[in-house]
Amino acid sequence: MGLHDDPSVREILILRTAAIRADLLCRGPDGTWPREPAIITEGDLALDSIGLRTPLAGLYRSTRLRRSPGS
């Protein structure tokens, strides 16, 4: 059984390592997955299934991809 097949999985998040970018798949109310992920490159990342909202850039703050203030 893959993640897509487990009905308890509501969201799948992929954090990229070559750029500040998250790909987010969210299962629809009817249980289907979208064909393409939502692509997030700035602003907040929200994982509604676990009640998480955080700035995307903050997830990269200790990496070589961190953004300097004002960028």
ABEGO torsion letter per residue (X at the ends): XBAAABAABABBBBBBAABBBBBBBBBBAAGBBBABBBBBABEBBBBAAAGBBBBAAAAAAABAABBBBGX
